[in-house]
Amino acid sequence: MTTARNGHVPGTPVGMTRFDDIYHQPDPRPYFRTLGALGYQTPHHAQSVFRSLLPLTGFPRPRGHHTGGTGGGPTATVLDICCSYGINAALLNHDVTLQELFEHYTTPQAAHLTTAELADRDRAYYAARRRPDAVPVIGLDISAPAVDYARAAGLLDDGFTENLETATPSPALYRATRGTRLITVTGGASFLSPRTFRPLLQNMPERPWVAAFVLRTGSYRHIADGLAGLGMTTEKDTSRTYPQRRFTDDAEQRYAVTAVSATGDDPRGKETEGHFHTALHLTRPAPQAATRPLHTLLRTD
């Protein structure tokens, strides 16, 4: 999971604040301190969307699965790209909210723990909140410390730190993701291309769904076009947008308003009010998209 940082390729859009450092710490405390101060929300919005989409992907959903680090097992129900510290996995598989996680990692008690002690505490914390319909999650991110922590905390069944923008997937990554039902992205889409998705999807016997929350300052078209060659259709949810985080300063807001306007979207009432916003894009096999359009899958509450 990323905000204004690079998921796979160098660079951050000019005008956006860089947060690279918080993704390369040994544990997620700096992540939650920094992004909590800016009201970061995307994983909160994604939590209900991913939970509602997963049963609709056409695959049976396992019941009562307990992650314990499969070491590259053959089936991954969910592949979270740019997973960082496993926040999406935490929210998908546990009875916990994003706000509760901000509080969990920023208490005075948490501040005094070593990383190993924090991981021990987290394993117990998440085990006590494990949902009966939890599913296996595989994480992919270029930050080894983040992936290592997510595995140590019991959030990921397996994790990989491969850069698919510059190299082909390893045999282990191919094996681990072969049974993927749903691919999730809540940050970093602006820095990804079809190169990250195509080799994995081509290795899967059944095409998964790809659900991505994409900043409105950029375009998802290049990824959608790249996946269209695999017989997949991308739909954008035009019914609403999702606040991401507050701007760090006036300059960042000016950048966002200009960038959103350049894409043809209207920043009024959204970016003009002080927050980055994302839009949900869902990519599926074309026949499935034709049968059940995106707007029929989403709750309106």
For each residue, the residues with C-beta under 8 A, 3 or more apart:
1: 42 43 80 82 83 84 85 87 88 186 187 188
2: 5 6 7 23 82 84 186 187 188 191
3: 19 35 40 42 187 244 245
4: 12 13 16 17 18 19
5: 2 12 18 19 20 23 187 188
6: 2 9 10 11 12 20 142 188 191
7: 2 81 82 141 142 187 188 189 191 192
8: 82 142 163 164 165 166 188 191 192 196
9: 6 165 166 191 192 193
10: 6
11: 6 191
12: 4 5 6 16 18 20
13: 4 16 190 217 218 255 259
14: 255
15: 251 252 254 255 256 258 259
16: 4 12 13 217 252 255
17: 4 248 249 252
18: 4 5 12
19: 3 4 5 22 23 34 35
20: 5 6 12 23 24
21: 24 25 30
22: 19 25 30 31 34 35
23: 2 5 19 20 31 84 141 143 146
24: 20 21 143 145 146
25: 21 22 28 29 30 31 145 146
26: 115 145 149
27: 85 115 118 119 145 149
28: 25 31 32 84 85 87 105 146 149
29: 25 32 33 105 106 110 111 118
30: 21 22 25 33 34
31: 22 23 25 28 34 35 84 85 105
32: 28 29 35 36 101 102 104 105 106
33: 29 30 36 37 105 106
34: 19 22 30 31 37 38
35: 3 19 22 31 32 38 40 245
36: 32 33 39 40 102 106
37: 33 34
38: 34 35 245 246 248
39: 36 243 245 246 275
40: 3 35 36 43 244 245
41: 44 45 98 242 243 244 245
42: 1 3 45 46 186 187 213 242 244 245 278
43: 1 40 46 47 87 88 91 98 186
44: 41 47 91 97 98 99
45: 41 42 48 49 213 242 243 278
46: 42 43 49 50 88 91 184 186 211 213
47: 43 44 50 51 88 91 92 97 98
48: 45 51 52 299
49: 45 46 52 53 211 280 298
50: 46 47 53 54 78 88 92 182 184 211
51: 47 48 54 92
52: 48 49 55 56 297 298 299
53: 49 50 56 57 182 209 211 282 297
54: 50 51 57 61 77 78 92 135 181 182
55: 52 61
56: 52 53 292 297
57: 53 54 181 182 208 209
58: 206 288
59: 77 181 206
60:
61: 54 55 77 133 135 181
62: 65 77 135 136
63: 132 133
64: 132 133 134
65: 62 77 134 135 136
66: 130 134
67: 70 93 134 136 137 154 155 156 157
68: 154 157
69: 151 154 156 157 158
70: 67 73 136 157 158 176
71: 158
72: 158 172 175 176
73: 70 76 136 157 158 176
74: 175 176 178 179
75: 136 178 179
76: 73 79 136 137 138 157 158 176 177 178 179 180
77: 54 59 61 62 65 135 136 137 179 180 181 182
78: 50 54 89 92 135 136 137 138 180 181 182 183 184
79: 76 137 138 139 140 177 180 182 183 184 200 208
80: 1 83 86 88 89 137 138 139 140 183 184 185
81: 7 140 141 183 184 185 188 192 196
82: 1 2 7 8 140 141 185 186 187 188 192
83: 1 80 86 87 88 89 137 139 140 141 146 147 150 156 159
84: 1 2 23 28 31 87 141 143 146 150 187
85: 1 27 28 31 146 149 150 153 155
86: 80 83 89 90 137 139 146 149 150 151 153 155 156 159
87: 1 28 43 83 84 90 91 98 101 186
88: 1 43 46 47 50 80 83 91 92 137 184 186
89: 78 80 83 86 92 93 137 139 150 155 156
90: 86 87 93 94 96 101 126 155
91: 43 44 46 47 87 88 94 96 97 98 101
92: 47 50 51 54 78 88 89 134 135 137
93: 67 89 90 126 130 131 134 135 137 155
94: 90 91 126 129 130 131 134
95: 129 131
96: 90 91 100 101 104 126 129
97: 44 47 91 100 101
98: 41 43 44 47 87 91 101 102
99: 44 102 103
100: 96 97 103 104
101: 32 87 90 91 96 97 98 104 105
102: 32 36 98 99 105 106
103: 99 100 106 107
104: 32 96 100 101 107 110 125
105: 28 29 31 32 33 101 102 110
106: 29 32 33 36 102 103 110 111
107: 103 104 110 111
108: 111 112
109: 112 113
110: 29 104 105 106 107 113 118 121
111: 29 106 107 108
112: 108 109
113: 109 110 117 118 121
114: 117 118
115: 26 27 118 119 149
116: 119 120
117: 113 114 120 121
118: 27 29 110 113 114 115 121 122
119: 27 115 116 122 123 149 152 153
120: 116 117 123 124
121: 110 113 117 118 124 125
122: 118 119 125 126 152 153 154 155
123: 119 120 126 127 152 153 154
124: 120 121 127 128
125: 104 121 122 128 129
126: 90 93 94 96 122 123 129 130 153 154 155
127: 123 124 130 154
128: 124 125
129: 94 95 96 125 126
130: 66 93 94 126 127 134
131: 93 94 95 134
132: 63 64
133: 61 63 64
134: 64 65 66 67 92 93 94 130 131
135: 54 61 62 65 77 78 92 93 181
136: 62 65 67 70 73 75 76 77 78 157
137: 67 76 77 78 79 80 83 86 88 89 92 93 155 156 157
138: 76 78 79 80 156 157 158 159 160 176 177 180
139: 79 80 83 86 89 147 150 151 155 156 158 159 160
140: 79 80 81 82 83 159 160 161 162 164 173
141: 7 23 81 82 83 84 146 147 159 160 161
142: 6 7 8 161 162 163
143: 23 24 84 146 147 161
144: 147 148 161
145: 24 25 26 27 148 149
146: 23 24 25 28 83 84 85 86 141 143 149 150
147: 83 139 141 143 144 150 151 156 159 160 161
148: 144 145 151 152 159
149: 26 27 28 85 86 115 119 145 146 152 153
150: 83 84 85 86 89 139 146 147 153 155 156 159
151: 69 86 139 147 148 154 155 156 158 159
152: 119 122 123 148 149
153: 85 86 119 122 123 126 149 150
154: 67 68 69 122 123 126 127 151
155: 67 85 86 89 90 93 122 126 137 139 150 151
156: 67 69 83 86 89 137 138 139 147 150 151 159
157: 67 68 69 70 73 76 136 137 138
158: 69 70 71 72 73 76 138 139 151 176
159: 83 86 138 139 140 141 147 148 150 151 156
160: 138 139 140 141 147 170 172 173 176
161: 140 141 142 143 144 147
162: 140 142 167 169 170 173
163: 8 142 166 167
164: 8 140 167 168 169 195 196 199 200
165: 8 9 192 193 195 196
166: 8 9 163
167: 162 163 164
168: 164 199
169: 162 164 173 174 177 199 200 203
170: 160 162 173 174
171: 174 175
172: 72 160 175 176
173: 140 160 162 169 170 176 177 200
174: 169 170 171 177 178 200 203
175: 72 74 171 172 178
176: 70 72 73 74 76 138 158 160 172 173
177: 76 79 138 169 173 174 180 200 203 204
178: 74 75 76 174 175 203 204 205
179: 74 75 76 77 204
180: 76 77 78 79 138 177 183 200 204 208
181: 54 57 59 61 77 78 135 208 209
182: 50 53 54 57 77 78 79 208 209 210 211
183: 78 79 80 81 180 197 200 208 209 210 211
184: 46 50 78 79 80 81 88 211 212
185: 80 81 82 188 189 192 210 211 212 213 214
186: 1 2 42 43 46 82 87 88 212 213
187: 1 2 3 5 7 42 82 84 213
188: 1 2 5 6 7 8 81 82 185 191 192
189: 7 185 192 212 213 214 215 218 220 223 281
190: 13 214 215 217 218
191: 2 6 7 8 9 11 188
192: 7 8 9 81 82 165 185 188 189 196 197 223
193: 9 165 196 222 223 226
194: 197 198 222 223 225 226 227
195: 164 165 198 199 226
196: 8 81 164 165 192 193 200
197: 183 192 194 200 201 210 223 226 227
198: 194 195 201 202 226 227 229 230
199: 164 168 169 195 202 203
200: 79 164 169 173 174 177 180 183 196 197 203 204
201: 197 198 204 207 208 227 230 232
202: 198 199 230
203: 169 174 177 178 199 200
204: 177 178 179 180 200 201 207 208
205: 178
206: 58 59
207: 201 204 230 231 232 284 285
208: 57 79 180 181 182 183 201 204
209: 53 57 181 182 183 282 283 284
210: 182 183 185 197 227 232 234 281 282 283 284
211: 46 49 50 53 182 183 184 185 280 281 282 283
212: 184 185 186 189 220 223 280 281 282 283
213: 42 45 46 185 186 187 189 242 244 278 279 280 281
214: 185 189 190 218 220 278 279 280 281
215: 189 190 218 244 276 277 278
216: 241 256 259 260 263 265 267 270 271 276 277 278 279
217: 13 16 190 255 256 259 260 263 276
218: 13 189 190 214 215 259 263
219: 222 263
220: 189 212 214 223 224 234 236 281
221: 224 225
222: 193 194 219 225 226
223: 189 192 193 194 197 212 220 226 227 234 283
224: 220 221 227 228 234 281 283
225: 194 221 222 228 229
226: 193 194 195 197 198 222 223 229
227: 194 197 198 201 210 223 224 230 232 234 283
228: 224 225 231 232 233 234
229: 198 225 226
230: 198 201 202 207 227
231: 207 228 285 286
232: 201 207 210 227 228 283 284 285 286
233: 228 283 284 285 286 289 290
234: 210 220 223 224 227 228 281 282 283
235: 281 282 283 284 289 293 294
236: 220 279 280 281 294
237: 240 279 280 281 282 294 295 298
238: 279
239: 295 298 300
240: 237
241: 216 270 277 278 279
242: 41 42 45 213 277 278 279 280
243: 39 41 45 270 275 276 277
244: 3 40 41 42 213 215 275 276 277 278
245: 3 35 38 39 40 41 42 275 276
246: 38 39 274 275
247: 250 252 253 256 274 275 276
248: 17 38 252
249: 17 252 253
250: 247 253 254
251: 15 254 255
252: 15 16 17 247 248 249 255 256
253: 247 249 250 256 257 271 272 274
254: 15 250 251 257 258
255: 13 14 15 16 217 251 252 258 259
256: 15 216 217 247 252 253 259 260 267 271 276
257: 253 254 260 261 267 271 272
258: 15 254 255 261 262
259: 13 15 216 217 218 255 256 262 263
260: 216 217 256 257 263 265 266 267 270 271 277
261: 257 258 264 265 266 267
262: 258 259
263: 216 217 218 219 259 260
264: 261
265: 216 260 261
266: 260 261 269 270
267: 216 256 257 260 261 270 271 272
268: 272
269: 266 272 273
270: 216 241 243 260 266 267 273 275 277
271: 216 253 256 257 260 267 274 275 276 277
272: 253 257 267 268 269
273: 269 270
274: 246 247 253 271
275: 39 243 244 245 246 247 270 271
276: 215 216 217 243 244 245 247 256 271
277: 215 216 241 242 243 244 260 270 271
278: 42 45 213 214 215 216 241 242 244
279: 213 214 216 236 237 238 241 242
280: 49 211 212 213 214 236 237 242 298
281: 189 210 211 212 213 214 220 224 234 235 236 237
282: 53 209 210 211 212 234 235 237 289 294 297
283: 209 210 211 212 223 224 227 232 233 234 235
284: 207 209 210 232 233 235 288 289
285: 207 231 232 233 288 289
286: 231 232 233 289 290
287: 290 291
288: 58 284 285 291 292
289: 233 235 282 284 285 286 292 293 294
290: 233 286 287 293
291: 287 288
292: 56 288 289 296 297
293: 235 289 290 296 297
294: 235 236 237 282 289 297 298
295: 237 239 298
296: 292 293
297: 52 53 56 282 292 293 294
298: 49 52 237 239 280 294 295
299: 48 52
300: 239
301:
